[in-house]
């Protein structure tokens, strides 16, 4: 998401199926309003229906579709670039929601365009920043150069974990601050609306929330490995809530969860067959003794709820999160030893719910203060 502020303007968003970006899109206006009342927030998105309901009940928020600014071809880019520059003429701040899309791991051209959009704002005298983002150990060289130019132009860059911060410094990027993910500022939780599911959760003595990431399930061996892990958790007496977190053509967690459920038939294995909102995910995480996930997105929502996490690091971006929470967040590297390492972590977590939750909560206050740094100075802009 890119965000300008119309005296005040602020925004840029990716895809509606990404629950993670939705969490940030929800947290951002919520916190921004508290800091900068009386100003207007503009969310610049790919399509107007990317985030249904966002801004509909708040006259201080507008949604503007600029599909070509980040992802478009040459003609679409120039068309939307002109529209973007006209918005900047009325803006006093501009923000990119960085997340995991700045280092070029997914789409280096889009990463470059985000950085250059921030550069354009800074060169026009508009206060510009990139909110809490990760930085890969081996970023795309074009994305690295573009971000370095952004930092040199005066764009404020907020790394969301200590490891990303150190890597950015090592890559010679200036203007970098150590912060935390903005989702740690998302408040509130919302019960799921499925009455049968609510009943199953209420009946569970002990529950574990498990995300089956499509990124980690590419062949039968992957499904066999996860099936073994699910059986181990079930054999320990837990109810397992199998939860999707992302659904898109290139990686559908919903289909992955269903395929796993077909392999592991058990009365205490409950499958959620739809994407939930970030606040609903938080509600489920609050009921769980711990969370096992292949999506960093869900790990952050769980930790923000005070729930311990076992997370699989598939893109070299989760270790920094684990560093922030110590023993309350165990990060497992993808590879041949993944199954054995996760089994060891599950055994360690079993029966230590209160102790591990205490470790998470002991770090949570400091992490939330770091997350607030993303918005430092907004009240003065």
Secondary structure by P-SEA (a helix, b strand, c coil): cbbbbcccccccccccccaaaaaaaaaaaaaaaaccccbbbbbbccccccccccccccccbbbbbccccccccaaaaaaaaaaaaaaaaaccbbbbbccccccccccaaaaaaaaaaaaaaaaaccbbbbccccccccccaaaaaaaaaaaaabbbbbbccaaaaaaaaaacccbbbbbcccccccccccccccaaaaaaaaaccbbbbbbbcccccccaaaaaaaaaaaaaaaaaccccccccccccccccaaaaaaaaaaacccccbbbbcccccaaaaaaaaaaccbbbbccaaaaaaaaaacccccccccccccaaaaaaccccbbbbbcccaaaaaaaaaaaaaccaaaaaaaaaaaaaaaaaaaaaccccccccc
